[in-house]
Amino acid sequence: MAKSTKKKKKYAAEKVLDNLNQTAYKAENFFEQHSKIIISVLGVVALLAIGYFVYLKTVVEPRSEKAFKEMVQADDYFKQDSMNLALKGMPGSFLGYEQIIKDFSGTKGANIALYKAGIAYYKLGDYASAVSSLEKFSSDDDVLTAQKYGMIGNALADSQKQKEAIPYYLKAAEETDYEVLKTMYLTKAGKLSIELGNNADALKYFQILADKYPNAGNGEVDKYIERLKYATNVN
């Protein structure tokens, strides 16, 4: 019985090795038959990678640098709260954010211009344009991303679209662990939920905040939680 088991194990092991050898042979044979095609494809991929790198260094990056240089005067007016000039620029003198976004599309400079334009539109009360511009902006920075979603939430809330604003405040809070921002956006989501009569949701948002930051809002968060627990009959 023991000998029979050993034979079976030996046979199984030999079969596995045989299968591996056949697989290796097939792979080797396939490469030999298609080596020219494989090498050609790898060559094309390498050329594309090199071409893309050269494109970034010789086209995209210089255009981005130019976009930032063009933005200097628009930024000055932005800081002075002259939002129309920051957005529109002055023909023959300097470009505003709108023109920079068009002329330098696809660059880091144009991307930052989208963010600043979004804020400028918001301050001018053009909430639809603010949302559109901010939605197109992207960043790897968690604070900037949180502020982007928070600003979209503000624009929607000020457009009397409170229900649509709440998910953006929640996205903003999720993007960062910076306590000040997280407290601000979860509080906004909670307050809007109360306005809409969604006390259970509001309680959930304030509780998330209290669990992560026990002293958030200098005690205001705890007050909201107590009121909401009473309103929702939660012990």
PEUR-V282755 format. One record per residue. N is the residue number from 0. NEAR is the number of other ideal C-beta (glycine too) atoms within 12 Angstrom. Layout:
# PEUR-V282755
n: {N,N}
near: {NEAR,NEAR}
This chain:
# PEUR-V282755
n: {0,1,2,3,4,5,6,7,8,9,10,11,12,13,14,15,16,17,18,19,20,21,22,23,24,25,26,27,28,29,30,31,32,33,34,35,36,37,38,39,40,41,42,43,44,45,46,47,48,49,50,51,52,53,54,55,56,57,58,59,60,61,62,63,64,65,66,67,68,69,70,71,72,73,74,75,76,77,78,79,80,81,82,83,84,85,86,87,88,89,90,91,92,93,94,95,96,97,98,99,100,101,102,103,104,105,106,107,108,109,110,111,112,113,114,115,116,117,118,119,120,121,122,123,124,125,126,127,128,129,130,131,132,133,134,135,136,137,138,139,140,141,142,143,144,145,146,147,148,149,150,151,152,153,154,155,156,157,158,159,160,161,162,163,164,165,166,167,168,169,170,171,172,173,174,175,176,177,178,179,180,181,182,183,184,185,186,187,188,189,190,191,192,193,194,195,196,197,198,199,200,201,202,203,204,205,206,207,208,209,210,211,212,213,214,215,216,217,218,219,220,221,222,223,224,225,226,227,228,229,230,231,232,233,234}
near: {7,8,9,10,11,12,13,14,14,14,14,14,14,14,14,14,14,14,14,14,14,14,14,14,14,14,15,14,13,14,16,14,12,15,14,12,14,16,14,13,14,16,14,14,14,14,14,14,14,15,15,15,15,14,16,18,15,13,18,23,20,18,25,26,18,21,33,25,19,30,39,22,25,37,32,19,26,31,17,14,14,21,30,23,26,35,36,25,33,18,10,6,15,23,34,34,41,32,27,38,35,19,22,31,20,22,28,27,33,33,33,32,41,39,37,39,43,41,36,38,37,33,24,25,16,24,28,20,28,37,32,21,33,40,23,23,31,19,21,11,17,20,22,27,27,33,33,39,39,42,40,43,40,35,36,33,31,25,23,14,21,26,21,23,33,36,26,36,42,30,31,37,38,24,29,27,15,23,23,22,31,34,34,30,42,45,37,38,42,39,31,33,32,27,19,21,15,22,26,20,28,34,29,26,37,39,26,25,36,29,16,21,27,16,14,31,25,14,14,22,33,21,18,32,32,19,20,29,21,14,20,23,10,17,6}
